[in-house]
């Protein structure tokens, strides 16, 4: 199969799931959380290179393990949440890059981890990406209504008998999985934007949470397709091009929003 | 008669500070109990313990098995980017559409169901939250400052509505209020608290009780008392509430 079809398959799988997941990231103000996870994923690359393990596995493991760590840090009463996540996000980026350089002795191309390398995915990698996205999407669909309820009001949901805390943690783990998978496609620096920008654009236009999730998915898919097209036509890097397209969609959505009001 | 809800010798400490000390309380079907007290008195904490949202440091809370509780929180504010209509908000509780519309009629919010939740006024929001609580067909209704951000006429109407609902559903009501005089006619029992229970009983007897007068001051006209009780009090995340008279003077 041609490399562009493989890239499109992986990119679209991630985009479809990034729509609804991104909605939660926007609604719950978890942008920093997503970034911290993506940066921690770099640490996963470093660990994988050092121990000579499968990078996808170490990235996934490090992302999942970061969740309880982030929870612990952000619930501390001494440091404000955004400060704590700001420290964590940039510290993990620095530690990640340092560990990758240490492991690879400077011979490795950092930019493929930072900005993704969607055009060089193997068939196996693409299959793994699609399977992981399917798992995340299925769990998300199953708990969608409950997750939305907990996001609207934690305590109302609790009083009505929902396991609010468990749902929140489930959501964070789902984000972690998607970030770990997406990081290999659009890169550690850009996966956060693929979560937030399409969802934010959709939020400006949608009339209910479900429609917002679908629109976000469509926007993310358009971004991926647009990014690949730009990369094909004018030879720009695919990941960043996708984010440029997403940002253009957001700008148009914003204009439409203004026009409506 | 067995209690729907009973709290026994509740203590609650947070970071070395005693928020609640030896508080006991019980509610029967159809009974309306109002908690009053200055801000920081632990009213909301007590409500949260009664709801089972937090555990007391010591003491215990007993709820009747399978008790259906309707909860009206202080406020619901969702992210501006969440497109949430009143109807979608209400249907987060799994209930039939017909029931949903009936309840909307009962609390007079039929005309609001397509509005965005973030565009509601204080009074509209409180009615929507009340409707949400009624969807579970509650045996116990718990309201944390149900008249927040509502003008005085609206407050009286809301209290009347709560009282009517309680009668019709024969459901118990536990609510938090700042002002005794406004809730007086709408409540059976008042619990005046300031980290511990200062006094409790019928509203008339509480309003004459020395412990109440010490907390809230003597010889205050009802209309003035409203403002006195509100001073220095800031609601979390509700800075756009109507300013009190004092704040207006400062401005």
Boltz contact constraints between the chains, C-beta under 6 A:
constraints:
  - contact:
      token1: [A, 26]
      token2: [B, 81]
      max_distance: 6.0
  - contact:
      token1: [A, 27]
      token2: [B, 79]
      max_distance: 6.0
  - contact:
      token1: [A, 27]
      token2: [B, 82]
      max_distance: 6.0
  - contact:
      token1: [A, 149]
      token2: [B, 92]
      max_distance: 6.0
  - contact:
      token1: [A, 152]
      token2: [B, 78]
      max_distance: 6.0
  - contact:
      token1: [A, 153]
      token2: [B, 76]
      max_distance: 6.0
  - contact:
      token1: [A, 155]
      token2: [B, 53]
      max_distance: 6.0
  - contact:
      token1: [A, 155]
      token2: [B, 73]
      max_distance: 6.0
  - contact:
      token1: [A, 158]
      token2: [B, 53]
      max_distance: 6.0
  - contact:
      token1: [A, 159]
      token2: [B, 51]
      max_distance: 6.0
  - contact:
      token1: [A, 159]
      token2: [B, 69]
      max_distance: 6.0
  - contact:
      token1: [A, 159]
      token2: [B, 71]
      max_distance: 6.0
  - contact:
      token1: [A, 203]
      token2: [B, 81]
      max_distance: 6.0
  - contact:
      token1: [A, 206]
      token2: [B, 83]
      max_distance: 6.0
  - contact:
      token1: [A, 207]
      token2: [B, 83]
      max_distance: 6.0
  - contact:
      token1: [A, 208]
      token2: [B, 83]
      max_distance: 6.0
  - contact:
      token1: [A, 208]
      token2: [B, 88]
      max_distance: 6.0
  - contact:
      token1: [A, 212]
      token2: [B, 83]
      max_distance: 6.0
